[in-house]
Amino acid sequence: MSGFYDKNKKFYLEQINLEEIINDLEDNFSDQSGTGPKSLEEAHEWYQLVLDNAGKICEEFIAPRAEAVDEEGPSFCDGEVKWAKGTQENMKMLAQSGYMGGTLPRKYGGLNMPVTVNNLIVEMVSQADASLMNLVGLQDIAVTLFKFGNDEQKDRVLPKFCSGEVSGSMALTEPDAGSDLQAVQLKAIEKDGKWYLDGVKRFITNGCGEVSLVLARTEEGTKDGRGLSMMLYERYRDNNMIIRRIENKHGIHGSPTCELQFNMAECELVGKRRFGLIKYVMSLMNGARLAVSAQALGVAQAAYDEAVKYANEREQFGKAIVHFPAVYQMLADMRVEIETTRLLLYHTSLAVDYMDMYERKAEKGESVRDQMKKWTSRSDFLTPLIKFTATEMANKAAYDAVQIHGGCGFMKDFKVERLSRDARITNIYEGTTQLQVVAALPRITSGLFKDMVNELLNVEKVKEHPDALKALSVVEELMKRIEKVKTCENKDLLDYCANYFVEAASIIYRMLLFIPVGMKHTEKKELYDYFSNKSFNRLNYLISTIDSLESGYGYSIDDLKNPFVRN
């Protein structure tokens, strides 16, 4: 085992039980064509081979090109976008190695892997070059087409994704519709039995891709999400979409961000009318949140590795700076946040795998309504929770890595300068951190989070751990405060406290996931103890802050009213 698929990633993947998922994906290994694994053991061996090879490609081929890609970036000439030379080489290498259709079925040329395994590849690609992940990760639009498209669309388009013949884009955002997608105005017009797109999209990652899923308004006279549908646009079949420009961005320079103008461009309806936002985009967002979380984790890992390397090499006052407490404390914080976030990412991916599995079973006519509802609800909670956690962590890790490098970290000669720029977008696109808080909070206030905590406490021997009881006590205190805040006269108070509630939920959930790891594996016990001490201090602070807001200590209810509104 070598490359970016190191023993630490392998260790945390081994904490995840994928047996039920794999059995379902492989139809209990009934494939007689000889293209798939013949047993659970063979599947696991194959995943390890795929991950090890991907890790080597990322370390030996993609990472060495990252600086050149960042420097060159994509070019725009005569309405066409051209990827940087290194990006073209990277995409060709990944396509030739078979990594472009990770979770798609083999009938289309995909690898038929669980989401959990595929996200590890996304993480490693991001560790090598975060901008490349935006092109590789956008292959997930093929998964949305697989779930909701018709057979003709799938047979025509999906093999092109798996072979690397096409790349994709998710065309949602408009000049006046960013986070508020209900405000989308681009029209899809039905005429003579065909559909046509008319309007503008902005900030579209890889908008130059050959295949786009476009959120458009099909119902004339509507102004909300119920009037929106999902449309399939293929540039190689129609030339009535103009790329107006590409953005000059702060980071992720290898990924083109485009402004698009559709001039009655012919397209096709995906699935049913009016389901574009309320069902199809919501499905897309689970995958997008996971992909960006894996991207953030990859950036954080790269920043940490660079910081450790530099701290051991750089000498000041007669010794390497890694020996200074102020430096090794920063490194310890980075390491524990990266490892606990990785554990949460893999568990979140598993929840999405379960949701997908029960959706497949339901399509086959099996009676799994309750199970599907359970895992959909958990995915809807955990995906914003991991994006909140991973992207904020990545920004701090990248900036701390720059700090450890000192003045050198501000120079383009060192990787951390690029990493700090690449990290910055992760807590903005595919839903800002603030929107992740909005998405996660209802699952906390409804009691779902508490139910999930109780489930983790029932893991063998976990309940016996003293920290488990302390964590449960904190959950009880949080729930009491939630009830008080919900009944407060000032209805804005819950929104003021929301960030604290979600951060506390992330800490507690990661701690409970980490307890059995620390108990079973002596090499992780010291790291767990560090995380535990740090976490309870932070939880006490969060609770005291909520109390001060609720009681008015240091604040008044009037202070919670928005003081920045212009008269």
C-alpha positions in Angstrom: 0.0 0.0 0.0 1.4 3.3 -1.1 0.4 6.7 -2.4 -2.4 8.8 -0.9 -4.4 5.7 0.1 -2.4 5.4 3.3 -2.9 3.2 6.4 -4.9 6.0 8.1 -7.6 6.2 5.4 -7.7 2.4 5.2 -8.1 2.2 9.0 -11.1 4.4 9.1 -12.7 2.7 6.1 -12.4 -0.6 8.0 -14.5 0.9 10.8 -17.4 0.9 8.3 -19.5 -2.2 7.8 -20.4 -2.3 4.1 -21.5 -5.9 3.9 -25.2 -5.3 3.5 -24.6 -2.6 0.9 -22.2 -4.7 -1.1 -24.5 -7.7 -1.1 -27.4 -5.6 -2.5 -25.2 -3.8 -5.1 -23.9 -7.1 -6.3 -27.4 -8.7 -6.2 -25.9 -11.3 -3.8 -23.2 -12.0 -6.3 -25.5 -13.5 -8.8 -23.7 -11.9 -11.8 -22.9 -14.6 -14.3 -21.1 -12.4 -16.8 -17.8 -12.6 -14.9 -17.4 -8.8 -14.7 -18.1 -8.4 -11.0 -16.8 -9.9 -7.8 -18.0 -13.4 -6.9 -18.0 -13.0 -3.1 -17.9 -10.4 -0.3 -14.2 -11.2 0.3 -13.4 -10.7 -3.4 -15.4 -7.4 -3.4 -13.3 -6.1 -0.5 -10.1 -7.2 -2.2 -11.1 -5.4 -5.4 -12.0 -2.2 -3.5 -8.6 -2.2 -1.9 -6.9 -2.7 -5.3 -9.0 0.2 -6.8 -8.3 2.5 -3.9 -4.6 1.7 -3.8 -4.2 2.3 -7.5 -6.2 5.6 -7.2 -3.9 6.7 -4.4 -0.8 6.1 -6.5 -2.3 8.0 -9.5 -3.2 10.9 -7.2 0.2 11.1 -5.5 2.5 10.3 -8.5 0.5 11.8 -11.5 -2.1 14.4 -10.4 -0.3 16.1 -7.4 2.9 17.0 -9.4 0.7 18.8 -11.9 -1.3 20.8 -9.4 0.9 23.9 -9.3 1.0 24.2 -13.1 -2.7 23.8 -13.3 -3.2 26.5 -10.7 -0.9 28.8 -12.6 -2.3 28.2 -16.1 -6.0 27.6 -15.4 -8.6 27.2 -18.1 -8.6 29.5 -21.1 -11.6 31.2 -22.9 -11.5 32.1 -26.5 -14.3 32.5 -29.1 -16.9 31.2 -26.8 -15.1 28.0 -25.9 -13.4 26.9 -22.7 -10.2 24.9 -22.8 -8.9 23.1 -19.6 -5.3 23.6 -18.5 -2.9 21.1 -20.1 -2.4 19.3 -16.7 -6.2 19.1 -16.2 -6.6 17.5 -19.6 -3.9 14.9 -18.8 -5.4 14.2 -15.4 -8.9 13.6 -16.7 -7.5 11.4 -19.5 -5.5 9.4 -16.9 -8.6 8.9 -14.6 -10.8 7.9 -17.6 -8.3 5.4 -18.9 -8.0 3.9 -15.4 -11.8 3.5 -15.2 -12.5 6.0 -12.4 -15.1 8.2 -14.1 -18.2 6.1 -13.3 -17.5 5.1 -9.7 -21.0 4.4 -8.5 -22.7 3.7 -11.8 -23.7 0.1 -12.7 -21.4 -2.0 -14.8 -23.9 -2.2 -17.7 -22.9 1.5 -18.5 -19.2 0.9 -17.9 -19.2 2.0 -14.2 -17.5 0.4 -11.2 -20.7 -0.2 -9.3 -19.0 0.9 -6.0 -20.7 2.0 -2.8 -20.8 5.8 -2.3 -18.6 5.3 0.8 -15.7 3.8 -1.3 -16.1 6.3 -4.1 -16.0 9.2 -1.8 -12.6 8.1 -0.6 -11.4 8.4 -4.2 -12.9 11.9 -4.3 -11.0 12.7 -1.1 -7.7 11.6 -2.6 -8.2 13.4 -5.9 -8.9 16.6 -3.8 -5.8 16.0 -1.7 -3.8 16.0 -5.0 -5.6 18.9 -6.7 -8.9 20.3 -5.2 -9.9 21.9 -8.6 -9.8 18.5 -10.3 -12.4 17.2 -7.9 -14.9 19.6 -9.3 -14.6 17.9 -12.6 -14.5 14.4 -11.3 -17.1 15.0 -8.6 -19.5 16.5 -11.1 -19.8 13.0 -12.7 -22.3 12.6 -9.9 -24.9 14.3 -12.2 -24.8 11.0 -14.0 -26.0 9.3 -10.9 -29.0 11.7 -10.8 -29.8 10.9 -14.4 -29.5 7.2 -13.6 -32.0 7.6 -10.7 -34.6 9.8 -12.5 -33.9 9.7 -16.3 -35.7 7.4 -18.7 -34.0 4.3 -20.2 -33.2 6.0 -23.5 -31.5 8.9 -21.8 -29.5 6.6 -19.6 -28.4 4.3 -22.4 -27.4 7.3 -24.5 -25.6 9.4 -21.9 -24.2 7.3 -19.0 -21.7 5.2 -21.0 -20.2 8.5 -22.2 -19.7 9.6 -18.6 -18.1 6.3 -17.6 -15.6 6.4 -20.6 -14.7 10.0 -19.9 -16.0 11.0 -23.3 -18.1 13.7 -21.7 -17.9 15.8 -18.5 -20.9 17.4 -16.8 -22.3 20.4 -15.0 -25.1 21.1 -12.6 -26.7 24.3 -13.9 -28.7 25.7 -11.0 -27.5 29.2 -10.0 -28.7 32.4 -11.7 -27.8 36.0 -11.2 -30.8 36.4 -8.9 -31.1 32.9 -7.6 -28.2 31.6 -5.6 -29.1 30.0 -2.3 -32.7 30.7 -3.0 -33.3 28.3 -5.9 -37.0 28.8 -5.7 -36.3 32.1 -7.5 -34.9 30.5 -10.6 -36.3 32.2 -13.7 -34.7 30.4 -16.7 -37.5 29.0 -18.7 -38.1 25.6 -20.2 -40.6 26.1 -23.0 -42.5 23.2 -24.6 -43.2 23.7 -28.3 -44.3 21.1 -30.9 -43.5 18.2 -28.5 -40.0 19.4 -27.7 -38.5 21.4 -24.9 -36.3 24.5 -25.2 -34.2 26.4 -22.6 -34.2 30.2 -22.6 -32.4 32.3 -20.0 -29.1 32.8 -18.1 -27.2 30.7 -15.6 -24.2 32.0 -13.6 -21.4 30.6 -11.5 -21.8 27.2 -13.1 -18.9 24.9 -12.3 -17.6 23.3 -15.5 -20.5 24.9 -17.4 -18.5 24.1 -20.5 -19.2 20.4 -19.9 -20.9 18.4 -22.7 -23.8 17.4 -20.5 -25.8 19.6 -18.1 -28.6 19.1 -15.7 -30.5 22.4 -15.8 -33.0 23.6 -13.2 -35.7 25.5 -15.2 -39.2 26.9 -14.8 -41.6 24.9 -16.8 -44.9 26.1 -15.3 -45.8 29.6 -16.5 -47.0 32.0 -13.9 -45.4 30.2 -11.0 -42.9 31.8 -8.6 -41.9 29.0 -6.3 -40.2 25.7 -6.3 -43.3 23.8 -7.4 -43.0 25.3 -10.9 -39.4 24.0 -11.5 -38.4 20.9 -13.4 -35.0 19.3 -14.3 -33.9 19.4 -17.9 -31.1 17.4 -19.7 -29.0 19.5 -22.0 -26.3 18.0 -24.3 -24.0 20.5 -26.1 -23.0 17.9 -28.7 -26.7 17.8 -29.9 -27.5 21.5 -29.8 -25.4 24.7 -30.3 -27.9 27.3 -28.9 -26.1 27.7 -25.6 -23.5 30.4 -25.4 -20.7 30.5 -22.8 -20.5 34.2 -22.0 -17.4 34.2 -19.9 -15.4 32.3 -17.3 -14.8 33.8 -13.8 -11.5 34.9 -12.5 -11.5 33.2 -9.2 -9.7 33.4 -5.8 -8.9 29.6 -5.8 -9.6 26.2 -7.5 -8.1 27.7 -10.7 -8.2 24.5 -12.6 -11.9 24.4 -12.6 -13.7 26.7 -15.0 -16.7 28.6 -13.6 -19.0 29.8 -16.4 -21.8 32.1 -17.2 -24.2 30.5 -19.7 -26.9 31.9 -22.0 -29.5 29.5 -23.4 -31.2 30.8 -26.5 -34.1 28.4 -27.1 -31.6 25.5 -26.7 -33.2 22.1 -27.2 -33.3 19.9 -24.1 -35.2 17.0 -22.6 -37.3 16.7 -19.5 -35.8 14.5 -16.7 -38.4 12.6 -14.7 -41.6 14.4 -14.0 -42.5 18.1 -14.3 -42.5 20.2 -11.2 -40.2 17.8 -9.3 -37.0 19.6 -10.3 -36.3 21.3 -7.0 -38.4 19.4 -4.5 -37.1 16.0 -5.4 -34.3 15.9 -8.0 -32.1 18.8 -6.7 -32.6 17.6 -3.2 -31.2 14.2 -4.3 -28.4 16.0 -6.1 -27.5 18.0 -3.0 -26.9 14.9 -0.8 -24.2 13.9 -3.4 -22.9 17.4 -3.7 -22.6 17.9 0.0 -20.7 14.7 0.3 -18.4 15.5 -2.6 -17.5 18.9 -1.2 -17.0 17.5 2.2 -14.6 14.9 0.8 -12.9 17.8 -1.2 -12.5 19.8 2.0 -11.1 16.8 3.9 -8.6 16.2 1.1 -7.4 19.8 1.2 -7.1 19.6 5.0 -5.0 16.5 4.8 -2.7 18.0 2.2 -2.3 21.1 4.4 -1.6 19.1 7.5 1.0 16.9 5.6 2.8 20.1 4.4 2.7 21.7 7.9 4.2 18.6 9.6 6.9 18.4 6.9 7.8 22.1 7.2 7.7 22.1 11.0 10.2 19.3 11.1 12.5 20.9 8.6 12.4 24.6 9.7 14.8 25.5 12.6 14.5 28.6 14.8 16.4 29.3 18.0 18.5 26.2 17.5 15.8 23.6 17.1 13.0 22.5 14.7 9.8 24.5 15.2 7.9 21.2 15.6 9.3 21.1 19.2 7.6 24.4 20.2 4.4 23.8 22.1 2.5 26.6 20.1 3.3 24.7 16.9 2.7 21.1 17.9 -0.6 22.1 19.6 -1.7 23.4 16.2 -0.6 20.2 14.5 -2.4 18.1 17.2 -5.6 20.1 16.7 -5.4 19.6 12.9 -4.8 15.9 13.2 -7.7 15.2 15.6 -10.1 17.3 13.6 -9.1 15.6 10.3 -9.4 12.1 11.7 -12.8 12.6 13.5 -14.1 14.4 10.4 -13.0 11.5 8.2 -14.9 9.1 10.5 -18.0 11.3 10.3 -17.7 11.5 6.5 -17.5 7.8 6.1 -20.5 7.3 8.4 -22.5 9.9 6.5 -21.6 8.2 3.2 -22.8 4.9 4.7 -26.1 6.5 5.5 -26.5 7.7 1.9 -25.5 4.1 0.8 -28.4 2.8 2.9 -30.8 5.3 1.6 -29.8 4.4 -2.0 -30.1 0.7 -1.2 -33.7 1.0 0.1 -34.6 3.1 -2.9 -33.4 0.3 -5.1 -35.4 -2.2 -3.1 -38.5 -0.1 -3.3 -38.2 0.1 -7.1 -38.2 -3.7 -7.1 -41.4 -3.7 -5.2 -40.1 -4.6 -1.8 -41.9 -3.3 1.3 -39.2 -1.1 2.7 -41.1 2.2 3.3 -40.1 2.6 6.9 -36.4 1.8 6.3 -36.3 4.2 3.4 -37.9 6.9 5.5 -35.4 6.3 8.3 -32.3 6.5 6.1 -33.5 9.4 4.1 -34.1 11.4 7.3 -30.6 10.5 8.5 -29.0 11.4 5.2 -30.9 14.7 5.2 -29.3 15.4 8.7 -25.8 14.0 8.3 -25.0 15.5 4.9 -25.4 19.1 6.0 -23.7 18.2 9.3 -20.6 16.8 7.6 -20.4 19.7 5.1 -20.7 22.2 8.1 -18.0 20.2 9.9 -15.5 19.4 7.1 -15.5 22.7 5.3 -15.1 24.9 8.3 -12.4 22.5 9.6 -10.6 22.6 6.2 -10.4 26.4 6.2 -8.9 26.4 9.7 -6.5 23.6 8.9 -5.3 25.4 5.7 -4.9 28.7 7.4 -3.1 27.1 10.3 -0.7 25.4 7.9 0.1 28.8 6.4 0.7 30.2 9.9 3.1 27.3 10.7 5.0 28.2 7.5 5.2 31.8 8.6 6.0 34.3 5.8 6.9 31.4 3.5 3.3 30.2 3.7 2.2 33.5 2.0 4.4 32.8 -1.0 3.4 30.8 -4.1 6.6 28.8 -3.8 4.9 26.7 -1.1 1.8 24.5 -1.5 0.0 25.8 1.5 -0.6 29.2 -0.3 -2.6 27.4 -2.9 -4.3 25.1 -0.4 -5.5 28.1 1.6 -7.1 29.6 -1.5 -8.7 26.3 -2.6 -10.1 25.6 0.9 -12.0 28.9 0.9 -14.7 28.0 -1.5 -15.7 24.8 0.2 -17.9 26.4 2.8 -19.5 28.6 0.2 -20.6 26.5 -2.8 -23.2 23.7 -2.8 -24.8 25.6 0.1 -23.0 27.9 2.5 -22.2 26.9 6.1 -25.1 29.0 7.2 -27.5 27.1 4.9 -26.1 23.8 6.3 -27.0 25.0 9.8 -30.5 25.7 8.5 -30.8 22.3 7.0 -29.4 20.4 10.0 -31.2 22.2 12.8 -34.7 20.8 12.3 -33.3 17.3 12.8 -31.8 18.3 16.1 -34.9 20.2 17.4 -37.2 17.3 16.3 -35.4 14.8 18.5 -33.8 12.8 15.6 -30.3 13.7 16.8 -31.1 12.5 20.3 -32.4 9.2 18.9 -29.2 8.7 16.9 -27.1 9.5 20.0 -29.0 6.8 21.9 -28.4 4.3 19.1 -24.6 5.0 19.2 -24.7 4.5 23.0 -26.0 1.0 22.4 -22.8 0.0 20.5 -21.1 -2.7 22.5 -19.3 -1.3 25.6 -19.7 2.3 24.5 -22.2 3.0 27.2 -19.7 1.9 29.8 -17.3 4.6 28.8 -17.4 7.6 31.2 -17.4 10.1 28.3 -20.5 8.5 26.9 -22.5 9.4 30.0 -21.0 12.9 29.9 -21.9 13.3 26.3 -25.5 12.1 27.0 -25.7 14.6 29.8 -24.7 17.4 27.4 -27.3 16.2 24.9 -30.0 16.4 27.6 -28.8 19.9 28.5 -28.9 20.9 24.8 -32.4 19.6 24.4 -33.6 21.5 27.4 -32.2 24.7 25.9 -33.7 24.0 22.6 -37.2 23.7 24.2 -36.6 27.0 26.1 -35.4 28.8 23.0 -38.3 27.4 20.9 -40.8 28.9 23.4 -39.0 32.3 23.7 -41.0 35.4 22.9 -38.3 36.5 20.4 -38.6 34.1 17.5 -35.2 35.1 16.1 -33.5 33.6 19.1 -33.5 30.0 17.7 -31.7 31.3 14.6 -29.2 33.1 16.7 -28.4 29.9 18.6 -28.6 27.6 15.6 -24.9 27.6 14.8 -24.1 26.6 18.5 -26.6 23.8 18.5 -25.2 22.3 15.2 -21.6 22.7 16.2 -22.4 20.9 19.5 -24.2 18.1 17.6 -21.1 17.6 15.4 -18.8 17.4 18.3 -21.0 14.9 20.2 -21.6 12.7 17.3 -17.9 12.5 16.3 -17.0 11.8 19.9 -19.5 8.9 20.1 -18.2 7.5 16.8 -14.7 7.8 18.1 -15.2 6.1 21.5 -15.4 2.5 20.2 -12.4 3.3 18.0 -10.3 4.5 20.9 -11.4 1.6 23.0 -10.6 -1.1 20.5 -7.4 0.3 19.0 -4.7 1.4 21.4 -2.9 3.5 18.8 -5.9 5.8 18.7 -6.5 6.1 22.5 -4.2 9.0 23.0 -5.7 10.9 20.1 -9.2 10.2 21.5 -8.3 11.5 24.9 -7.0 14.7 23.3 -10.2 15.1 21.4 -12.3 14.4 24.4 -10.7 17.0 26.6 -10.8 19.6 23.8 -14.5 18.7 23.0 -15.9 19.0 26.5 -14.3 22.4 27.0 -15.8 23.5 23.7 -19.2 22.1 24.6 -19.2 23.9 27.9 -18.5 27.1 26.1 -21.3 26.5 23.6 -23.8 25.8 26.3 -22.8 28.9 28.3 -23.1 31.0 25.2 -26.6 29.7 24.5 -27.5 30.4 28.1 -26.2 34.0 27.9 -28.3 34.6 24.8 -31.4 33.0 26.3 -31.1 34.8 29.7 -30.1 38.1 28.3 -26.8 38.1 30.2 -24.5 40.5 28.3 -27.3 41.0 25.8 -30.8 42.2 25.7 -33.6 40.9 23.6 -33.4 44.2 21.7 -29.7 43.5 20.9 -30.8 40.3 19.0 -32.8 42.4 16.6 -30.9 43.2 13.4 -29.0 46.5 13.9 -27.7 46.6 10.4 -30.9 47.3 8.5 -30.7 50.6 6.6 -33.6 53.0 7.2 
